[in-house]
């Protein structure tokens, strides 16, 4: 009888916020808007980088990959979150929950590594400007984009292998918006001590080390910028990396707030609000910050929009004549 009970759970109930209809309504509208803007903004960046001659540098090549990972992360978690908010709780099959965990952990790891690659690119551009083009050639550029994706989904596959062998025997209620590893492990009746250790070990090389690498690269960048005598030269050098620095600060700030600050420092409900902001909000930062602060992105966008409208207008005139 015990064995039957251990296999009875086939789906989980994601709670979100129960009995808070106004809060759920507000969050639903907010995150629906975030979803639309995130997909639109990151898609525009990918199109601009692919079509604009002025955005052919390695920095924008890496940026387009970051935008694609943002789109993948958003499509992985936000629709489910919206369902939970709309219905004040939503069921998800165990298999779908594990698949969501796979893509969520894979894209999160990939983003950490892509941000690290982008900081290395900015380091070379500012600290090694004479050798930048020879070092950051197409071969190295390809390696630096392939490896983050490969490592990210290897990490996701490792977690998937462990979690697929777990048995879930109740309870089936998950007090969260999405299938993250920590709340999922609370629902398994299998021993997950090995996975706990492995998760901690994987965090060090793929999240902690990249963070410290980024910090060290920006220390070097700042020291090199301070050596520039002209104010205009300093401003130009800093502007090339300020957008990336803001994205990194926001990304790691929310990441540490969700996963590294002890839960006893603030209520679990506060953490439940911060978690969606990290998973759905940070992918929106990429297009917003780069579109507001980067002149080349803005120039490429207006040029693309002007060309698009001209073609549409010309096509409409041609149809009218015929």
Phi and psi in degrees as a GROMACS rama.xvg file:
@    title "Ramachandran Plot"
@    xaxis  label "Phi"
@    yaxis  label "Psi"
@TYPE xy
-62.7518  -37.8899  UNK-2
-66.717  -35.1038  UNK-3
-65.6184  -42.6736  UNK-4
-63.8576  -30.4584  UNK-5
-71.8819  -16.6801  UNK-6
-112.311  9.83528  UNK-7
-73.7188  -27.7102  UNK-8
-78.9244  114.009  UNK-9
-113.935  -9.47241  UNK-10
-150.404  157.32  UNK-11
-113.489  154  UNK-12
-105.556  110.249  UNK-13
-80.9484  118.721  UNK-14
-80.2565  -45.4229  UNK-15
65.3976  -134.155  UNK-16
-108.777  114.036  UNK-17
-84.8697  141.738  UNK-18
61.3758  29.2847  UNK-19
-129.739  69.8549  UNK-20
-63.3826  -38.099  UNK-21
-66.9812  -43.0328  UNK-22
-63.2856  -43.7778  UNK-23
-63.5157  -39.8402  UNK-24
-63.7655  -44.9585  UNK-25
-62.6208  -45.2544  UNK-26
-65.5386  -37.7095  UNK-27
-62.1787  -48.6567  UNK-28
-62.1055  -43.3487  UNK-29
-62.2964  -48.8223  UNK-30
-78.1054  -23.3303  UNK-31
-66.0873  -42.5787  UNK-32
-64.2873  -41.4466  UNK-33
-61.6604  -41.928  UNK-34
-59.3448  -48.6437  UNK-35
-62.9323  -47.3919  UNK-36
-66.5125  -37.0714  UNK-37
-64.5559  -48.6855  UNK-38
-63.7114  -43.9211  UNK-39
-66.3978  -48.117  UNK-40
-63.9511  -45.5107  UNK-41
-71.4183  -34.163  UNK-42
-64.0043  -40.4299  UNK-43
-61.8682  -42.4366  UNK-44
-61.7442  -43.809  UNK-45
-61.5147  -44.3597  UNK-46
-64.7741  -43.6987  UNK-47
-62.6659  -44.2571  UNK-48
-65.0785  -36.824  UNK-49
-72.5027  -28.5634  UNK-50
-109.573  -15.0946  UNK-51
-99.5212  126.042  UNK-52
-65.3827  -29.7245  UNK-53
-74.3744  -9.92774  UNK-54
-114.693  37.5455  UNK-55
-91.6635  -0.0790939  UNK-56
-73.5115  159.453  UNK-57
-56.4302  -35.2384  UNK-58
-56.6135  -43.8667  UNK-59
-77.7123  -27.8326  UNK-60
-61.6318  -46.6932  UNK-61
-66.821  -36.7969  UNK-62
-61.7195  -38.77  UNK-63
-65.5931  -35.8089  UNK-64
-68.8492  -38.0093  UNK-65
-63.0013  -39.501  UNK-66
-64.0996  -40.4932  UNK-67
-65.0484  -40.4701  UNK-68
-66.4241  -34.0714  UNK-69
-63.7079  -41.2995  UNK-70
-63.526  -44.6897  UNK-71
-63.5935  -43.3434  UNK-72
-62.6717  -42.6465  UNK-73
-63.5705  -45.9483  UNK-74
-68.1632  -23.5251  UNK-75
-73.7716  -41.2728  UNK-76
-112.946  -35.5355  UNK-77
-67.6709  -43.0251  UNK-78
-57.2988  -40.1166  UNK-79
-65.7235  -40.9507  UNK-80
-60.7977  -41.7533  UNK-81
-63.259  -38.6427  UNK-82
-62.9196  -42.8183  UNK-83
-63.2812  -43.2428  UNK-84
-66.7838  -41.45  UNK-85
-66.0476  -43.5299  UNK-86
-95.5408  1.9685  UNK-87
53.2226  47.9476  UNK-88
127.094  140.504  UNK-89
-151.316  141.359  UNK-90
-83.67  144.721  UNK-91
-138.559  134.242  UNK-92
-66.1788  147.875  UNK-93
-55.822  -42.3287  UNK-94
-62.2187  -45.4748  UNK-95
-64.3771  -35.0435  UNK-96
-63.9351  -43.3026  UNK-97
-68.5488  -38.6042  UNK-98
-62.9291  -41.6003  UNK-99
-61.8067  -41.144  UNK-100
-61.245  -39.9146  UNK-101
-60.3942  -51.3675  UNK-102
-70.1471  -35.582  UNK-103
-64.6385  -48.9132  UNK-104
-68.4316  -36.4616  UNK-105
-65.7476  -46.8736  UNK-106
-71.0556  -34.5443  UNK-107
-62.9893  -45.7298  UNK-108
-63.6025  -42.9422  UNK-109
-59.9763  -42.5939  UNK-110
-64.1949  -41.4352  UNK-111
-58.1594  -43.2394  UNK-112
-73.3149  -36.4846  UNK-113
-65.5247  -39.3816  UNK-114
-63.7899  -34.596  UNK-115
-66.7027  -43.9258  UNK-116
-60.3313  -41.7707  UNK-117
-66.0844  -34.0567  UNK-118
-69.0192  -36.3512  UNK-119
-65.2936  -39.1719  UNK-120
-61.6785  -43.624  UNK-121
-67.0768  -34.7519  UNK-122
-61.9731  -45.9614  UNK-123
-64.6144  -40.7954  UNK-124
-64.7711  -34.708  UNK-125
-96.6837  -39.944  UNK-126
-91.0385  -23.8013  UNK-127
-129.814  54.7688  UNK-128
-63.1507  -33.7198  UNK-129
-71.8435  -26.0859  UNK-130
-107.158  4.44028  UNK-131
-59.3338  -50.8041  UNK-132
-65.9019  -34.5436  UNK-133
-74.8963  -33.3656  UNK-134
-78.128  -50.4945  UNK-135
-87.4584  62.0498  UNK-136
-84.0557  179.709  UNK-137
-62.8428  -34.1491  UNK-138
-65.2869  -49.5484  UNK-139
-65.1539  -39.018  UNK-140
-58.9923  -41.7945  UNK-141
-66.5433  -44.0819  UNK-142
-59.5947  -42.4265  UNK-143
-72.1513  -13.1844  UNK-144
-101.108  -33.0391  UNK-145
-68.2643  -45.1086  UNK-146
-62.8789  -43.2202  UNK-147
-58.1224  -41.4199  UNK-148
-66.4286  -42.9989  UNK-149
-64.2322  -48.7434  UNK-150
-63.9231  -41.8606  UNK-151
-57.1136  -45.3504  UNK-152
-86.8558  -13.6507  UNK-153
-69.0162  -43.6533  UNK-154
-59.8664  -45.2851  UNK-155
-60.6456  -38.4372  UNK-156
-68.1583  -37.1091  UNK-157
-62.8657  -47.1693  UNK-158
-62.5645  -40.386  UNK-159
-60.4139  -42.5453  UNK-160
-60.5211  -42.9703  UNK-161
-69.2965  -50.1222  UNK-162
-66.1628  -32.5968  UNK-163
-63.9011  -23.316  UNK-164
-91.5777  -0.597351  UNK-165
-81.0911  152.289  UNK-166
-109.059  136.895  UNK-167
-114.422  110.723  UNK-168
-115.141  17.5089  UNK-169
100.201  153.23  UNK-170
-71.4161  168.216  UNK-171
-104.467  3.97935  UNK-172
-91.5356  124.696  UNK-173
-112.168  114.253  UNK-174
-81.771  69.5213  UNK-175
-160.37  176.068  UNK-176
-96.3763  -20.3129  UNK-177
-147.25  171.515  UNK-178
-88.1073  82.3318  UNK-179
-90.2685  164.775  UNK-180
-66.5045  -46.3946  UNK-181
-59.9076  -52.2061  UNK-182
-66.6179  -27.3212  UNK-183
-68.6322  -40.1511  UNK-184
-67.3786  -24.7009  UNK-185
-68.8945  -17.4873  UNK-186
-101.758  -3.88074  UNK-187
-91.4284  146.663  UNK-188
-101.033  6.47242  UNK-189
-89.3792  158.265  UNK-190
-72.8516  120.746  UNK-191
-117.744  21.4806  UNK-192
-63.2058  -37.1136  UNK-193
-64.6389  -41.8443  UNK-194
-67.5228  -35.248  UNK-195
-59.6746  -45.6852  UNK-196
-65.9286  -44.1314  UNK-197
-63.1154  -41.1196  UNK-198
-61.766  -40.5229  UNK-199
-65.5417  -41.5978  UNK-200
-64.7166  -41.6339  UNK-201
-68.6135  -28.6683  UNK-202
-64.2898  -35.2657  UNK-203
-65.0482  -55.2228  UNK-204
-75.8268  -22.8244  UNK-205
-108.87  -7.39715  UNK-206
-129.201  -51.1135  UNK-207
-70.1075  -52.1816  UNK-208
-58.9397  -45.989  UNK-209
-57.3051  -38.791  UNK-210
-61.7882  -47.1944  UNK-211
-67.8374  -33.326  UNK-212
-63.1633  -42.9358  UNK-213
-62.5248  -42.531  UNK-214
-60.2208  -45.0467  UNK-215
-64.9853  -40.2967  UNK-216
-64.4139  -38.0766  UNK-217
-75.4243  -27.6403  UNK-218
-63.0466  -45.0251  UNK-219
-63.3749  -40.3483  UNK-220
-63.0871  -46.3566  UNK-221
-62.6966  -42.865  UNK-222
-62.1104  -38.0829  UNK-223
-71.3446  -37.0267  UNK-224
-64.2882  -38.0083  UNK-225
-65.7371  -20.1414  UNK-226
-79.8105  -13.902  UNK-227
-76.5037  127.714  UNK-228
-78.0555  -41.0929  UNK-229
-78.8299  141.216  UNK-230
-64.4913  -39.7366  UNK-231
-63.3562  -39.0888  UNK-232
-65.8152  -40.6141  UNK-233
-63.8599  -44.3786  UNK-234
-62.7085  -42.3119  UNK-235
-65.955  -41.4622  UNK-236
-65.2444  -42.4064  UNK-237
-69.5019  -34.6464  UNK-238
-65.3943  -25.6097  UNK-239
-71.224  -19.9673  UNK-240
-123.25  -2.99858  UNK-241
-64.7811  -39.0986  UNK-242
-62.1329  -45.7743  UNK-243
-64.1047  -39.4671  UNK-244
-63.015  -39.9389  UNK-245
-65.7849  -44.0429  UNK-246
-62.0758  -44.7589  UNK-247
-62.238  -45.109  UNK-248
-61.1505  -44.5797  UNK-249
-67.4779  -41.5422  UNK-250
-64.5465  -53.2305  UNK-251
-73.1611  -28.4993  UNK-252
-62.0799  -48.261  UNK-253
-71.6749  -35.2668  UNK-254
-60.8246  -47.1079  UNK-255
-68.3001  -34.8865  UNK-256
-64.4722  -36.6388  UNK-257
-80.4717  -42.337  UNK-258
-109.889  -17.4693  UNK-259
-115.54  -22.9242  UNK-260
-79.9565  129.558  UNK-261
-55.8669  139.299  UNK-262
-67.2123  -19.0961  UNK-263
-75.8577  -6.21978  UNK-264
-79.9954  -23.4031  UNK-265
-153.73  166.289  UNK-266
-67.1405  156.877  UNK-267
-66.8676  -31.0731  UNK-268
-64.4674  -37.1102  UNK-269
-63.8268  -42.1332  UNK-270
-64.8495  -32.8773  UNK-271
-67.9918  -27.267  UNK-272
-80.838  -39.5915  UNK-273
-66.984  -36.0496  UNK-274
-60.1668  -47.525  UNK-275
-62.8751  -31.9623  UNK-276
-63.2667  -35.6351  UNK-277
-71.6033  -49.1224  UNK-278
-72.5673  -34.5783  UNK-279
-105.958  -28.2327  UNK-280
-81.5822  -40.478  UNK-281
-64.3402  -34.664  UNK-282
-62.2503  -21.3598  UNK-283
-78.8404  -23.8365  UNK-284
-63.3155  -37.9121  UNK-285
-54.5814  -59.3694  UNK-286
-67.1038  -34.5874  UNK-287
-65.6695  -51.1736  UNK-288
-66.1339  -43.9473  UNK-289
-70.156  -31.5214  UNK-290
-75.15  -30.4151  UNK-291
-82.2832  -33.9159  UNK-292
-106.562  -15.0762  UNK-293
-104.461  115.309  UNK-294
-68.1331  -34.5938  UNK-295
-68.1873  -39.1411  UNK-296
-63.3157  -45.2319  UNK-297
-63.965  -42.8893  UNK-298
-64.1521  -42.2732  UNK-299
-64.9408  -36.7706  UNK-300
-65.2893  -48.2102  UNK-301
-66.5181  -34.3255  UNK-302
-67.0127  -44.0538  UNK-303
-63.5003  -42.9098  UNK-304
-65.1028  -40.4502  UNK-305
-63.7122  -43.7847  UNK-306
-63.6195  -43.1296  UNK-307
-61.7944  -45.954  UNK-308
-67.1315  -35.8247  UNK-309
-64.2171  -44.1705  UNK-310
-64.2195  -42.4676  UNK-311
-64.0799  -42.2826  UNK-312
-65.3157  -44.0604  UNK-313
-63.005  -41.3296  UNK-314
-64.1313  -38.0175  UNK-315
-66.149  -39.485  UNK-316
-64.6479  -41.9086  UNK-317
-62.4369  -41.1887  UNK-318
-65.4403  -38.5498  UNK-319
-63.7859  -39.6374  UNK-320
-66.1198  -36.0307  UNK-321
